[in-house]
Amino acid sequence: MSQPQMDRPRKRRGTPFSRELLRLAKLGAVIATVVIVVGSLPVLGVWWFYEEPEDGGQFGFRDEEVMFRGADGTSLFGRLRLPIGDGPFPLLVVAHGSGRARVDGYAGISETFALNGFAFMSYDKRGVGASEGVYSGVGPENSVAQLSLLAADVVAAAQAAARRDDIDTNHVGVYGVSQGGWIAPIALSQSDLLNFMVIVSGPTVSVGEEIFYSNLTGEAEGASAQGEPRQLSARLAQFEGPHGFDPMRTLERLDSPSLWVLGAADRSIPIPETVRRLEALARRGHAVEIELVREVGHGMRNVFTGAPHDPFPRIFRWLVENLGR
C-alpha cells in the first residue's frame, strides 16, 4: 500500500550549507525590520511600554509627544501618557507647582495613572525646557495675571489631548500640585472641558498669605515646637500685606467635584486655614473632599522618618466614586 500523501517525507532542496545560509538570511531580514521599526518610533514621537501593573491594574502604557499652543500663541512641549488599550480614557492634565517644572518630573505620577487606566498630560512650563515663552515666578503683584496665563496653558494642554478619539471628553480633569492648587480652579473656570480636579498640597489662602506663612516657618519640614501652629495662625490672621490672587473667589463659583490631599505637617502652606476654608465650601454644598494625612509634609513625606506617603490609593478611590470608572 502506498503511503498517504500527508505522511510522505518532503524533498529538501539544496545542500545543508545552502539551506542554513537561507535560514540565516531570513532571520537577518526579520531582525533588520524590527530594528528599523523600533528605531523610527522616537522620530515619530511615539514610545510603547509594558509593565506589570500593581494592585490589579490592567494596562501598560505608551507615550506620545505633543506640541501645542498656549492662549497667547506660545508653543509648548508636552507628553501624553496613555494606557495601552482602545479607550476612551479619562484624562488628567497637570497644573504645575512653582519652579521650572518639566515633563520628566511627572514620569512616576503619569505612569501610575496610565497603569490604572487614566491618560495623563504633562508639559514643560512656558520658558522651560522645550517650551517657548518666558518663565516667571508668582508673587502678590503679578499673581492674578500670571496664574491666569498658567491656567490657560492647562486648558490648552487639555484641548490638545482631547482632540484624540481615545480620550473620554466627558471626564477631563486637572491634577494640581502645590501652586497648582491656585491654577487648577482658574483653569476649570476658563473651560467647560474640565470638570474635576485633584489637588495635592495646594493652598486655599491668598498668594500673599502663603508667602508670608512660608517666611514665618522657613518651610522647615518637621519643626514641632509646642503650640507653634496656633501661634502661626494668630500671626497669619494679622497679615496686612498685599494679598494678590485669592482662590476662594474662584472656588466659590465652581460646582465641579474636587479632592484635596494635604499633609497635616505641611510647613509651606497654612493647613488649618486651608482646611477651614475647604470645610466652609463643603458646608455650602460644594463637592469638596479632604484627605488630611498626619505627620506628612508638603512633599508628601513623613516629616519625622522621611518615608514617602502614597496618596494614590485614596485618589483612585475618589476617582472611581466620582467618575464611575
MARKOL-595018 format. One record per residue (C-alpha): residue number from 0; y, z, x. Coordinates in steps of 0.1 Angstrom, whole numbers, plus 5000, padded with zeros to 4 digits. Each point is the difference from the previous one (the first is absolute). Example, Ala and Ser with C-alpha at 12.3 -4.5 7.8 and 13.67 -1.06 7.14 Angstrom:
2
REC   num     c2     c3     c1
REC     0   4955   5078   5123
REC     1   5034   4993   5014
***
This chain:
325
REC   num     c2     c3     c1
REC     0   5000   5000   5000
REC     1   5034   4991   5014
REC     2   5026   5027   5005
REC     3   5026   5005   4973
REC     4   5033   4984   5011
REC     5   5017   5034   5001
REC     6   4975   5014   5025
REC     7   5001   4972   5025
REC     8   5017   5009   5034
REC     9   5032   4981   5005
REC    10   5004   4977   5029
REC    11   5027   5013   5024
REC    12   5021   4974   5016
REC    13   5010   5000   5037
REC    14   4990   5023   5029
REC    15   5003   5038   4998
REC    16   5029   4998   5025
REC    17   5019   4974   4978
REC    18   4994   5021   4969
REC    19   5014   5031   5017
REC    20   5031   4981   5010
REC    21   5005   4989   4964
REC    22   4996   5035   4987
REC    23   5026   5014   5026
REC    24   5024   4972   4991
REC    25   4998   5009   4963
REC    26   5005   5037   5008
REC    27   5030   4992   5022
REC    28   5016   4979   4971
REC    29   4996   5029   4976
REC    30   5015   5025   5025
REC    31   5030   4976   5007
REC    32   5007   4997   4963
REC    33   5000   5037   4995
REC    34   5024   5005   5030
REC    35   5024   4974   4988
REC    36   5001   5014   4964
REC    37   5004   5036   5012
REC    38   5025   4990   5026
REC    39   5022   4983   4975
REC    40   5003   5030   4976
REC    41   5028   5017   5019
REC    42   5019   4967   5001
REC    43   4997   4998   4962
REC    44   5011   5037   4997
REC    45   4967   5011   4985
REC    46   4975   5026   5013
REC    47   4968   5011   4984
REC    48   4983   5034   5005
REC    49   4972   5020   4985
REC    50   4996   5037   5005
REC    51   4976   5023   4981
REC    52   5022   5017   4975
REC    53   5000   5037   4998
REC    54   4996   5021   4969
REC    55   4982   4974   4980
REC    56   5026   4973   5004
REC    57   4988   4964   4996
REC    58   5025   4978   5018
REC    59   5005   4986   5034
REC    60   5035   4986   5008
REC    61   5019   4970   5013
REC    62   5036   4996   5013
REC    63   5025   4973   4994
REC    64   5034   4997   5017
REC    65   5029   4993   4976
REC    66   5035   4990   5008
REC    67   5025   5007   4971
REC    68   5037   5004   4995
REC    69   5019   5031   4990
REC    70   5026   4999   4973
REC    71   5027   4990   5025
REC    72   4979   4972   5015
REC    73   4988   5019   5030
REC    74   4965   4987   5012
REC    75   4975   5029   5001
REC    76   4965   5001   5014
REC    77   4973   5017   4980
REC    78   4962   5004   5000
REC    79   4981   5001   4967
REC    80   4966   5018   5003
REC    81   4977   4990   4972
REC    82   4965   5012   4990
REC    83   4972   4975   5003
REC    84   4992   4988   4966
REC    85   5013   4980   4971
REC    86   5027   5023   4987
REC    87   5024   5003   4984
REC    88   5009   5031   5020
REC    89   5027   5025   4993
REC    90   5027   5000   5027
REC    91   5020   5026   5019
REC    92   5030   4991   5021
REC    93   5013   5024   5027
REC    94   5034   5016   4998
REC    95   5006   5010   5036
REC    96   5009   5033   5014
REC    97   5030   5003   5024
REC    98   4999   4983   5034
REC    99   4989   4966   5013
REC   100   4969   4996   4979
REC   101   4976   4972   5006
REC   102   4970   4985   4983
REC   103   4975   5015   5025
REC   104   5011   5035   4991
REC   105   4982   4996   4966
REC   106   4967   4987   5013
REC   107   4980   5030   4990
REC   108   5017   5005   4967
REC   109   4996   4964   4990
REC   110   4964   5000   5010
REC   111   4993   5031   4979
REC   112   5016   4983   4969
REC   113   4982   4967   5006
REC   114   4966   5016   5004
REC   115   5005   5016   4966
REC   116   5010   4968   4982
REC   117   5038   5000   5004
REC   118   5022   4974   5017
REC   119   5026   5014   5023
REC   120   5032   4982   5013
REC   121   5017   5013   5031
REC   122   5027   4983   5020
REC   123   5023   5005   5030
REC   124   5032   5017   4989
REC   125   5030   4977   5002
REC   126   5013   4997   5036
REC   127   4967   5012   5014
REC   128   4970   4981   5015
REC   129   4996   4965   4985
REC   130   5025   5006   4972
REC   131   5036   4987   5002
REC   132   5031   5019   4990
REC   133   5017   5031   5013
REC   134   4983   5034   5002
REC   135   5021   5029   4988
REC   136   4993   5037   4995
REC   137   5010   5018   4968
REC   138   5027   5026   4998
REC   139   5022   5013   4971
REC   140   5027   4975   5006
REC   141   4978   4968   4998
REC   142   4971   5013   4980
REC   143   5007   4985   4966
REC   144   5004   4965   5014
REC   145   4973   5002   5027
REC   146   4973   5016   4978
REC   147   5007   4974   4973
REC   148   4996   4972   5026
REC   149   4967   5015   5013
REC   150   4988   5003   4964
REC   151   5008   4964   4994
REC   152   4977   4992   5030
REC   153   4972   5019   4983
REC   154   5005   4980   4968
REC   155   5000   4967   5020
REC   156   4968   5010   5017
REC   157   4984   5008   4967
REC   158   5011   4967   4985
REC   159   4987   4981   5030
REC   160   4965   5016   4997
REC   161   5000   4998   4962
REC   162   5001   4962   5000
REC   163   4963   5000   5009
REC   164   4974   4995   4973
REC   165   4980   5029   5014
REC   166   5027   5026   4995
REC   167   5001   5019   4967
REC   168   5037   4998   4991
REC   169   4995   5026   4973
REC   170   4994   5026   5026
REC   171   5025   4997   5029
REC   172   5014   5032   5015
REC   173   5017   5015   5030
REC   174   4986   5023   5026
REC   175   5030   5019   5014
REC   176   4999   5021   5031
REC   177   5027   5025   5009
REC   178   5033   4980   4997
REC   179   4979   4977   4978
REC   180   5003   5028   4973
REC   181   5036   4989   4996
REC   182   4993   4963   5003
REC   183   4971   4997   4976
REC   184   5018   5012   4968
REC   185   5029   4975   5008
REC   186   4974   4972   5004
REC   187   4984   5009   4966
REC   188   5035   4999   4984
REC   189   5007   4966   5015
REC   190   4968   4982   4988
REC   191   4978   5001   4969
REC   192   4971   4987   5022
REC   193   4997   5035   5015
REC   194   4985   5026   4976
REC   195   4988   5031   5019
REC   196   5006   5018   5033
REC   197   4981   5023   5024
REC   198   5023   5021   5022
REC   199   4988   5019   5030
REC   200   5025   5026   5015
REC   201   5029   4985   4981
REC   202   5032   5019   4991
REC   203   5018   5003   4967
REC   204   5031   5015   5015
REC   205   5030   4979   5011
REC   206   5002   4984   5034
REC   207   5027   5024   5011
REC   208   4979   5030   4989
REC   209   4969   4988   5018
REC   210   5019   4995   5032
REC   211   5016   5034   4997
REC   212   4967   5016   4994
REC   213   4983   4982   5029
REC   214   5028   5012   5023
REC   215   4995   5036   4988
REC   216   4963   4999   5008
REC   217   5000   4978   5030
REC   218   4971   4983   4982
REC   219   4978   5025   5020
REC   220   4966   4999   4982
REC   221   4983   5033   4997
REC   222   5030   5024   5002
REC   223   4991   5029   4978
REC   224   5026   5028   5003
REC   225   4996   5023   4970
REC   226   5024   4992   4972
REC   227   5013   4969   5018
REC   228   4994   4975   4971
REC   229   5020   5022   4977
REC   230   5028   5002   5025
REC   231   4999   4962   5005
REC   232   5002   4994   4963
REC   233   5031   5023   4998
REC   234   5017   4981   5028
REC   235   4991   4967   4985
REC   236   5015   5010   4967
REC   237   5033   5005   5018
REC   238   5001   4965   5014
REC   239   5034   4984   4995
REC   240   4997   4969   5022
REC   241   4997   4964   4989
REC   242   4969   4994   4979
REC   243   4997   4963   5001
REC   244   4970   4986   4979
REC   245   4986   5025   4975
REC   246   4966   4989   4988
REC   247   5000   5021   4968
REC   248   5024   4976   4982
REC   249   4974   4972   5006
REC   250   4969   5021   4993
REC   251   5015   5011   4966
REC   252   5002   4964   4989
REC   253   4964   4991   5009
REC   254   4971   5002   4976
REC   255   4973   4989   5025
REC   256   4973   5024   5011
REC   257   5003   5015   5034
REC   258   4979   5023   5023
REC   259   5017   5021   5027
REC   260   4979   5014   5028
REC   261   5019   5027   5018
REC   262   4993   5024   5028
REC   263   5010   5035   4991
REC   264   5009   5007   5037
REC   265   5022   4968   5004
REC   266   5030   5007   5023
REC   267   5016   4966   4995
REC   268   5007   5001   4963
REC   269   5008   5031   4978
REC   270   4967   5004   4981
REC   271   5011   5027   4975
REC   272   5030   4979   4989
REC   273   4979   4968   4999
REC   274   4973   5016   4979
REC   275   5025   5016   4977
REC   276   5017   4967   4992
REC   277   4966   4982   4994
REC   278   4989   5028   4977
REC   279   5033   4996   4981
REC   280   4992   4963   4996
REC   281   4965   5008   4987
REC   282   5014   5024   4974
REC   283   5022   4973   4987
REC   284   4970   4977   4994
REC   285   4998   4980   5032
REC   286   4965   4992   5012
REC   287   5004   5019   5033
REC   288   4971   5017   5018
REC   289   5003   5022   5030
REC   290   4973   5007   5027
REC   291   5013   5029   5021
REC   292   4978   5007   5030
REC   293   5002   5034   5017
REC   294   5006   5003   5038
REC   295   5006   4962   5003
REC   296   5032   4986   5015
REC   297   5020   4968   4997
REC   298   4974   4979   5019
REC   299   4971   5012   4978
REC   300   4986   5023   5027
REC   301   4992   5037   4999
REC   302   5029   5016   5017
REC   303   4978   5027   5016
REC   304   4969   4981   5011
REC   305   5014   4964   5002
REC   306   4971   4988   4979
REC   307   5009   4969   4979
REC   308   5000   5003   4962
REC   309   4985   4971   4982
REC   310   5021   4993   4968
REC   311   4979   4971   4989
REC   312   4973   5016   4978
REC   313   5029   5014   4979
REC   314   5019   4967   5001
REC   315   4969   4980   4989
REC   316   4992   5024   4971
REC   317   5036   4996   4988
REC   318   4999   4962   5003
REC   319   4967   4999   4980
REC   320   5015   5023   4973
REC   321   5032   4981   4997
REC   322   4989   4964   5006
REC   323   4965   5001   4985
REC   324   4987   4985   5033
***
